[in-house]
Amino acid sequence: MKKKIYFIESSSDFNNSNLNSPLIGGAEKTLINITNELSMNDDIIIKIFNRTTKPIQSTNLEWINVNQISKYENPEFLIAMSDANLLSLSKCKKKFLWSHSVQPIEKFVRKKQLLPFLLNKPKMILEGDYHYKTRSFITSLFGKKILPLAVDYEFINTKIDFSRMKDKKAIFTTRSDRNLSYLISCWKQIIKTSKDSILTINPPYNLTNEDKNNNIQLRNKGSKENLINDLLGSRVMLNPGHKGEVYCLAAEEARELCLPIVTMGYGALYERVEHDKTGFIAKNRDEFIKFASDILNDDALFSKLQKNLILKRNSRTYKNVANDFLKLIYEN
């Protein structure tokens, strides 16, 4: 008999037809990718309950408005995405709370998640070492497990034109509130030793005349195809990291496309880079500036890092994530 796995999510109106939309975030992409992959297993039935207004049904997979959940029989496994309050919407012996953020106990209480968490006793699904270490004892009282993610298949299947990466272009594709101001202050020093280099950043951001004079440009944040094209036309990703970053898909996308990364290692960024192999983890601001300048100016260094990155391409896909997920939920 097929096992039923229900996912409950309440962030916005979307379903798996929106995978390539620039309007959805990393958590939504993760849910789409893993449920699509899981639905290929004929031994399980996947149902996703969220705020979708366009229900979808296919073999082993359904996207359903969360208001309809009471009409469905109880599953063997229930996974609530980010919000412990969702755990009470269905009865189930094995419940899990999948977190996509750093969540201090104060915020957990303020969001009224503590009581439903204690009543439902879920195991936590976390996305990396940093995420695991920063999850408090109280908010992981019933156990916690790490489930590393992967990037969309378009990044994995893209053919790379390595000749495009010779231009001195750096890129930052993360939200501007995640240490972009720190990066720009560093860039003003980097540009002094690499005067013809360009830094491309994500909108929204109001470029000053000084920014423009320092060769800082806004990228067109459109389709996934645009993002891939921008990454393939760059030579290095500059991403200091941020304490709120528990995985950083942006860095993983760059790594998959063989783009070296320079970071301060804040948040989970230290997990996305192997120092002096796939990029650099700087210990201070001066090192960050130096490492970025070195990659932009030193072709031999760039070539060494890129060769290491090529060897790591396709090392993790959502097939791996789905298999690891099933092992995790089937554990006693």
JOZIGI-V381350 format. One record per backbone hydrogen bond with DSSP energy under -0.5 kcal/mol. CO is the residue of the C=O (numbers start at 1). NH is the residue of the N-H. If there is no record, write none. Layout:
co	nh
CO	NH
CO	NH
This chain:
co	nh
3	5
3	45
4	76
4	77
5	47
6	79
7	49
8	81
12	14
12	51
15	18
16	19
18	21
20	224
21	24
25	29
26	30
27	31
28	32
29	33
30	34
31	35
32	36
33	37
34	38
35	39
37	40
38	41
40	42
41	44
43	3
45	5
46	62
47	7
47	49
48	50
48	64
49	9
50	66
56	63
58	61
60	46
61	58
62	48
62	64
63	56
64	50
65	68
66	69
68	71
69	72
76	94
77	6
78	80
78	96
79	8
80	82
80	98
81	83
82	84
83	86
84	87
85	88
86	89
87	90
93	95
94	78
95	123
96	80
96	98
97	99
97	125
98	82
101	103
104	108
105	109
106	110
107	111
108	113
108	114
109	112
113	117
114	118
115	119
116	120
117	121
117	122
123	97
124	126
124	145
125	99
126	147
128	132
129	133
130	134
131	135
132	135
134	136
137	140
138	141
140	143
143	124
145	126
152	155
152	156
153	157
154	158
160	162
161	164
162	165
163	166
164	167
167	169
168	198
169	235
169	236
170	200
171	238
172	202
175	178
176	180
177	179
179	183
180	184
181	185
182	186
183	187
184	188
186	189
186	190
187	191
189	192
189	193
190	193
190	194
194	197
198	170
198	200
199	217
200	172
201	219
205	207
208	212
209	213
210	214
211	216
212	215
215	199
215	217
217	201
219	221
220	222
223	227
224	228
225	229
226	230
227	231
228	232
229	233
231	234
235	260
236	171
236	238
237	239
237	262
240	264
240	266
242	245
244	246
245	268
248	252
249	253
250	254
251	255
252	256
253	257
254	259
255	258
258	260
260	237
261	280
262	239
263	282
265	270
266	242
266	269
267	270
268	271
268	272
269	272
269	273
273	275
274	277
274	278
274	279
278	261
279	276
279	277
280	263
280	282
284	288
285	289
286	290
287	291
288	292
289	293
290	294
291	295
292	296
293	297
294	298
297	299
298	302
299	303
300	304
301	305
302	306
303	307
304	308
305	309
306	310
307	311
308	312
309	312
310	313
312	315
317	321
318	322
319	323
320	324
321	325
322	326
323	327
324	328
325	329
326	330
327	331
328	331
